[in-house]
């Protein structure tokens, strides 16, 4: 039975929207009138799809929403509920209209006779290729519930890692922003008013004070221009990064940085290992798993290394030897892959390697933040002390002249 999205008005003029199932839009309008609502718009959720793919919706789901949907589907299907009924239960459970609309559209496609993987393909922006390929492999193998459990674990692990890094970086970034605002306010508002006091004394000001006056005058006259320049440079850099050659060069430079490069390499390696693990465990062929795993990497050098490794594996090379040739992946990851290939437990070793890389990344982030916070406080203290000394030195000299 198709699903329809509706907009309707009640007796007081308030707008109501949601999804209902029915054979025709006319039937949906009748259902709304029976509820005391006046329908203003009724559209079929699955009706926007076109054979050419141009009409596929660009609906996106948040990582938390995707994680919740996957876990609910895994639980319901694992308990023996048919996919169509499980999707209906998830749609009714969701309080988010966008999520409910997507799930209802999936249910409508399945009622029309399509598989879950084919239905997910209608929403490529909501369900990434990794997700769709894993579900397809689970359906073909007859282990959809187990596959969804793995997907739920995978999405929850990625979301947890992302949240840990984001929360860890939030305080230092906020502290840095506040510190810069304080310094900017001192230089553009406080310092000029205090310096005016010394202008009438006709005394020779210390070099530190003269330097502060020059910097304050520059910020007062060109602060707006400087800010606009920084914003313009950021916007230009964003658009320049869209060019593959420039983005690849930037990524190569980032990977060569002493600490930042290690952090990025660890995050990308964990993402690659966990993606490969879930794909292989779900029955996806190794070459297809390599191709999909390359797409989830954000760093161009690492993505190119995986794509080249796929070519070597197709030619008969082992996975660890193919990845080792690129020289961009951590040695521990390569050793665990080699051990997994030798023991025939590659997906398990990849999962362990991903967990190891994630733990190492969390350790590096914690160490960096533990070092960054006191350094930032000391730096801000030095800046404020310099400003205070530049203001107090003329006062000390004036006192000596009076005495």
C-alpha positions as CSV (number, residue, x, y, z in Angstrom):
1,X,0.0,0.0,0.0
2,X,1.5,3.4,-1.0
3,X,2.4,6.0,1.6
4,X,1.4,9.6,1.2
5,X,2.5,12.8,2.9
6,X,-0.2,15.3,3.7
7,X,-0.7,18.9,4.9
8,X,-4.1,19.7,6.4
9,X,-5.8,22.4,8.5
10,X,-8.0,21.8,11.6
11,X,-11.0,23.8,12.7
12,X,-8.9,26.5,14.4
13,X,-6.7,27.0,11.3
14,X,-3.6,25.1,12.6
15,X,-1.5,23.2,10.1
16,X,-1.0,19.5,10.5
17,X,1.4,17.3,8.5
18,X,2.4,13.7,8.5
19,X,2.2,10.4,6.6
20,X,-0.7,8.1,5.9
21,X,-1.1,4.9,3.9
22,X,-3.8,4.4,1.3
23,X,-4.6,3.2,-2.2
24,X,-5.1,6.7,-3.7
25,X,-4.8,10.4,-2.7
26,X,-8.6,10.5,-2.6
27,X,-8.7,7.9,0.1
28,X,-6.1,9.8,2.1
29,X,-8.2,13.0,1.8
30,X,-11.2,11.0,3.0
31,X,-9.3,9.8,6.1
32,X,-8.3,13.3,6.9
33,X,-11.9,14.6,6.6
34,X,-13.0,11.8,9.0
35,X,-10.5,13.2,11.5
36,X,-12.0,16.6,11.2
37,X,-9.1,18.0,9.1
38,X,-9.2,19.8,5.8
39,X,-6.5,18.5,3.4
40,X,-4.5,21.1,1.5
41,X,-1.8,18.9,0.0
42,X,-1.5,15.2,-0.5
43,X,1.6,13.7,-2.3
44,X,2.8,10.1,-2.7
45,X,6.2,9.6,-0.9
46,X,7.5,7.2,-3.5
47,X,6.1,9.0,-6.5
48,X,9.1,11.3,-7.0
49,X,11.4,8.6,-8.2
50,X,12.3,8.6,-11.9
51,X,13.8,5.8,-14.0
52,X,16.8,8.0,-14.9
53,X,17.5,8.7,-11.2
54,X,17.2,12.5,-11.6
55,X,14.1,12.5,-9.3
56,X,15.8,10.6,-6.4
57,X,15.3,12.7,-3.3
58,X,18.2,14.4,-1.7
59,X,16.9,13.8,1.8
60,X,19.7,13.5,4.3
61,X,19.6,11.9,7.7
62,X,21.7,12.8,10.7
63,X,24.1,10.2,12.0
64,X,22.1,9.9,15.2
65,X,18.9,9.3,13.2
66,X,20.5,6.7,11.0
67,X,22.0,4.9,14.0
68,X,18.6,4.8,15.7
69,X,16.8,3.5,12.6
70,X,19.3,0.8,12.1
71,X,19.2,-0.4,15.7
72,X,15.4,-0.4,15.8
73,X,15.2,-2.3,12.5
74,X,17.8,-4.8,13.7
75,X,15.9,-5.5,16.9
76,X,12.5,-5.8,15.2
77,X,13.6,-8.0,12.3
78,X,15.7,-10.1,14.7
79,X,12.6,-10.8,16.7
80,X,10.9,-12.3,13.6
81,X,8.9,-9.3,12.4
82,X,8.6,-8.9,8.6
83,X,10.6,-6.0,7.1
84,X,7.4,-4.2,6.0
85,X,5.9,-4.3,9.5
86,X,9.3,-3.4,11.1
87,X,9.5,-0.3,8.9
88,X,5.9,0.7,9.8
89,X,6.7,0.4,13.6
90,X,9.9,2.5,13.2
91,X,8.0,5.2,11.3
92,X,5.3,5.4,14.0
93,X,7.9,5.5,16.7
94,X,9.8,8.4,15.2
95,X,8.9,11.9,16.2
96,X,10.9,13.4,13.4
97,X,8.8,14.1,10.3
98,X,11.8,13.7,7.9
99,X,12.8,10.4,9.4
100,X,9.2,9.1,9.4
101,X,8.7,10.2,5.8
102,X,11.8,8.3,4.6
103,X,10.9,5.1,6.5
104,X,7.3,5.3,5.2
105,X,8.6,5.7,1.6
106,X,10.8,2.6,2.1
107,X,7.8,0.7,3.4
108,X,5.8,1.7,0.3
109,X,8.6,0.5,-2.0
110,X,8.7,-2.8,-0.3
111,X,5.0,-3.2,-0.5
112,X,5.4,-2.7,-4.3
113,X,7.7,-5.7,-4.4
114,X,11.1,-4.2,-4.1
115,X,13.9,-5.4,-1.9
116,X,15.1,-3.3,1.1
117,X,18.4,-2.6,-0.6
118,X,16.7,-1.4,-3.8
119,X,14.4,0.7,-1.7
120,X,17.4,2.3,0.1
121,X,18.8,3.2,-3.3
122,X,16.0,5.8,-3.6
123,X,17.7,7.8,-0.9
124,X,21.5,7.8,-1.7
125,X,22.0,10.9,0.4
126,X,20.4,9.4,3.5
127,X,21.9,5.9,3.2
128,X,25.5,5.8,2.1
129,X,26.9,3.2,-0.3
130,X,28.4,1.2,2.5
131,X,25.0,0.9,4.1
132,X,23.2,-0.2,0.9
133,X,25.9,-2.7,-0.1
134,X,25.9,-4.3,3.4
135,X,22.1,-4.6,3.4
136,X,22.1,-6.1,-0.1
137,X,24.7,-8.7,1.0
138,X,22.7,-9.5,4.1
139,X,19.5,-10.0,2.1
140,X,21.2,-12.2,-0.5
141,X,22.7,-14.3,2.3
142,X,19.4,-14.5,4.2
143,X,21.0,-13.0,7.3
144,X,19.4,-9.5,7.2
145,X,18.9,-9.3,11.0
146,X,22.5,-10.1,11.8
147,X,23.7,-7.7,9.1
148,X,21.6,-4.9,10.5
149,X,23.0,-5.6,14.0
150,X,26.6,-5.2,12.6
151,X,25.5,-2.0,10.8
152,X,24.0,-0.7,14.0
153,X,27.2,-1.4,15.9
154,X,29.2,0.2,13.2
155,X,27.2,3.4,13.0
156,X,27.1,3.7,16.8
157,X,30.8,3.2,17.1
158,X,31.5,5.9,14.4
159,X,29.0,8.2,16.0
160,X,30.6,7.7,19.5
161,X,34.1,8.4,18.1
162,X,32.9,11.5,16.3
163,X,31.2,12.8,19.5
164,X,34.3,12.1,21.6
165,X,36.5,14.1,19.3
166,X,34.0,16.9,18.9
167,X,33.4,17.2,22.6
168,X,37.2,17.1,23.3
169,X,37.8,19.9,20.8
170,X,34.8,22.1,21.8
171,X,36.4,23.6,25.0
172,X,39.8,24.5,23.5
173,X,38.2,26.0,20.4
174,X,35.7,28.0,22.6
175,X,38.6,29.1,24.8
176,X,40.6,30.2,21.8
177,X,37.7,32.2,20.4
178,X,37.0,34.0,23.7
179,X,40.7,34.8,24.1
180,X,41.0,36.3,20.6
181,X,37.8,38.4,21.2
182,X,39.3,39.6,24.5
183,X,42.6,40.7,22.9
184,X,40.8,42.3,20.0
185,X,38.5,44.2,22.4
186,X,41.5,45.4,24.5
187,X,43.4,46.6,21.4
188,X,40.5,48.4,19.7
189,X,38.5,49.8,22.7
190,X,40.4,49.8,26.0
191,X,43.9,50.6,24.9
192,X,43.0,53.7,22.8
193,X,41.1,55.3,25.7
194,X,44.0,54.8,28.1
195,X,46.6,55.9,25.6
196,X,44.8,59.3,25.2
197,X,45.7,60.0,28.8
198,X,49.4,60.0,27.9
199,X,49.0,62.2,24.9
200,X,48.7,65.4,27.0
201,X,51.8,64.7,29.1
202,X,54.3,65.2,26.1
203,X,56.5,62.5,27.6
204,X,58.6,60.1,25.7
205,X,56.8,56.8,25.9
206,X,58.6,53.4,26.3
207,X,59.2,51.3,23.3
208,X,56.7,48.7,24.5
209,X,54.0,51.3,24.8
210,X,54.7,52.8,21.4
211,X,54.5,49.3,19.8
212,X,51.2,48.7,21.6
213,X,49.9,52.1,20.3
214,X,50.9,51.2,16.7
215,X,49.3,47.8,16.9
216,X,46.1,49.3,18.5
217,X,45.9,52.0,15.8
218,X,46.4,49.3,13.1
219,X,43.6,47.1,14.5
220,X,41.3,50.2,15.0
221,X,41.8,51.4,11.4
222,X,42.1,48.1,9.5
223,X,40.5,45.5,11.9
224,X,37.4,45.3,9.7
225,X,39.4,45.0,6.5
226,X,41.6,42.3,8.2
227,X,38.5,40.4,9.3
228,X,37.0,40.6,5.8
229,X,40.3,39.4,4.3
230,X,40.4,36.4,6.6
231,X,36.8,35.5,5.7
232,X,37.5,36.0,2.0
233,X,40.6,33.8,2.3
234,X,38.6,31.1,4.0
235,X,35.9,31.2,1.4
236,X,38.4,31.1,-1.4
237,X,40.3,28.3,0.2
238,X,37.0,26.3,0.5
239,X,36.3,26.6,-3.2
240,X,39.9,25.9,-4.2
241,X,39.8,22.7,-2.1
242,X,37.0,21.5,-4.4
243,X,39.7,21.0,-7.1
244,X,41.1,17.5,-6.8
245,X,44.7,18.5,-7.4
246,X,44.7,21.2,-4.7
247,X,42.8,19.0,-2.2
248,X,45.3,16.2,-2.8
249,X,48.3,18.5,-2.2
250,X,46.7,19.8,1.0
251,X,46.1,16.3,2.3
252,X,49.6,15.3,1.5
253,X,50.9,18.3,3.5
254,X,48.6,17.4,6.4
255,X,49.8,13.8,6.5
256,X,53.4,15.0,6.8
257,X,52.8,17.1,9.9
258,X,54.4,15.5,13.0
259,X,51.4,15.2,15.3
260,X,48.4,16.2,13.1
261,X,49.5,13.7,10.4
262,X,49.6,10.9,12.9
263,X,46.1,11.8,14.2
264,X,44.6,12.0,10.7
265,X,46.3,8.7,9.7
266,X,44.9,7.0,12.8
267,X,41.3,8.2,12.2
268,X,41.4,7.2,8.5
269,X,43.0,3.8,9.2
270,X,40.3,3.0,11.8
271,X,37.6,4.1,9.4
272,X,39.0,1.9,6.7
273,X,39.5,-1.1,8.9
274,X,36.1,-1.0,10.4
275,X,34.4,-0.5,7.0
276,X,36.3,-3.5,5.5
277,X,35.5,-5.6,8.5
278,X,31.7,-5.1,8.3
279,X,31.6,-5.5,4.5
280,X,33.7,-8.8,4.6
281,X,31.7,-10.1,7.5
282,X,28.4,-9.4,5.6
283,X,29.6,-11.4,2.6
284,X,30.6,-8.6,0.3
285,X,33.4,-9.7,-2.1
286,X,36.9,-8.4,-1.2
287,X,37.4,-6.2,-4.3
288,X,34.0,-4.6,-3.9
289,X,34.7,-4.1,-0.2
290,X,38.0,-2.3,-1.1
291,X,36.2,-0.1,-3.5
292,X,33.5,0.9,-1.0
293,X,36.1,1.3,1.8
294,X,38.1,3.7,-0.4
295,X,35.0,6.0,-0.8
296,X,34.6,6.4,3.0
297,X,38.1,7.9,3.3
298,X,38.3,11.7,3.3
299,X,42.1,11.9,2.7
300,X,42.9,11.7,-1.0
301,X,46.3,10.0,-0.6
302,X,44.9,7.2,1.5
303,X,41.9,6.8,-0.9
304,X,44.2,6.6,-3.8
305,X,46.4,4.1,-1.9
306,X,43.3,1.8,-1.3
307,X,42.2,2.1,-5.0
308,X,45.7,1.1,-6.2
309,X,45.8,-1.7,-3.6
310,X,42.5,-3.0,-5.1
311,X,44.2,-3.2,-8.5
312,X,47.1,-5.2,-7.1
313,X,44.8,-7.5,-5.2
314,X,42.9,-8.1,-8.5
315,X,46.3,-9.1,-10.0
316,X,46.9,-11.6,-7.3
317,X,48.7,-9.7,-4.5
318,X,47.8,-10.1,-0.9
319,X,46.0,-7.3,0.8
320,X,48.7,-6.4,3.3
321,X,51.4,-6.4,0.7
322,X,49.2,-4.2,-1.6
323,X,48.6,-1.7,1.2
324,X,52.2,-1.8,2.3
325,X,53.4,-0.6,-1.1
326,X,51.7,2.8,-0.7
327,X,53.6,3.5,2.6
328,X,50.7,5.5,4.1
329,X,49.1,3.1,6.5
330,X,50.3,2.4,10.1
331,X,52.6,-0.7,10.4
332,X,50.4,-2.1,13.2
333,X,47.4,-2.1,10.8
334,X,49.4,-3.9,8.1
335,X,50.7,-6.5,10.5
336,X,47.2,-7.3,11.8
337,X,45.9,-7.6,8.2
338,X,48.7,-10.0,7.4
339,X,47.9,-12.0,10.5
340,X,44.2,-12.1,9.5
341,X,45.0,-13.2,6.0
342,X,47.3,-16.0,7.3
343,X,44.8,-17.3,9.8
344,X,41.7,-16.9,7.6
345,X,40.1,-14.5,10.1
346,X,40.6,-11.2,8.2
347,X,37.4,-9.5,9.2
348,X,38.0,-10.2,12.9
349,X,41.6,-8.8,12.7
350,X,40.3,-5.8,10.9
351,X,37.8,-5.1,13.6
352,X,40.5,-5.5,16.3
353,X,42.8,-3.2,14.3
354,X,40.0,-0.6,14.0
355,X,39.5,-0.7,17.8
356,X,43.2,-0.4,18.4
357,X,43.5,2.6,16.0
358,X,40.5,4.3,17.7
359,X,42.0,3.8,21.2
360,X,45.3,5.2,20.0
361,X,43.6,8.2,18.4
362,X,41.7,9.0,21.6
363,X,44.9,8.8,23.5
364,X,46.7,11.2,21.1
365,X,43.7,13.6,21.2
366,X,43.6,13.5,25.1
367,X,47.4,14.2,25.2
368,X,47.2,17.1,22.8
369,X,44.3,18.7,24.7
370,X,46.1,18.2,28.0
371,X,49.1,20.0,26.6
372,X,47.1,22.6,24.6
373,X,45.0,24.0,27.4
374,X,47.9,25.1,29.7
375,X,49.9,26.4,26.8
376,X,46.9,28.5,25.7
377,X,46.4,29.8,29.2
378,X,50.1,30.7,29.5
379,X,50.0,32.4,26.1
380,X,47.0,34.5,27.0
381,X,48.6,35.4,30.3
382,X,51.7,36.6,28.5
383,X,49.6,38.7,26.0
384,X,47.6,40.3,28.8
385,X,50.8,40.9,30.9
386,X,52.4,42.6,27.9
387,X,49.4,44.9,27.4
388,X,49.3,45.7,31.1
389,X,53.0,46.5,31.2
390,X,52.7,48.7,28.1
391,X,50.1,50.7,30.0
392,X,51.8,50.8,33.4
393,X,55.3,51.7,32.3
394,X,54.4,55.3,31.3
395,X,52.6,55.6,34.6
396,X,55.7,54.5,36.5
397,X,57.8,57.0,34.6
398,X,55.3,59.8,35.2
399,X,55.4,59.1,38.9
400,X,59.2,59.3,38.9
401,X,59.1,62.6,37.1
402,X,56.6,64.0,39.7
403,X,58.8,62.9,42.6
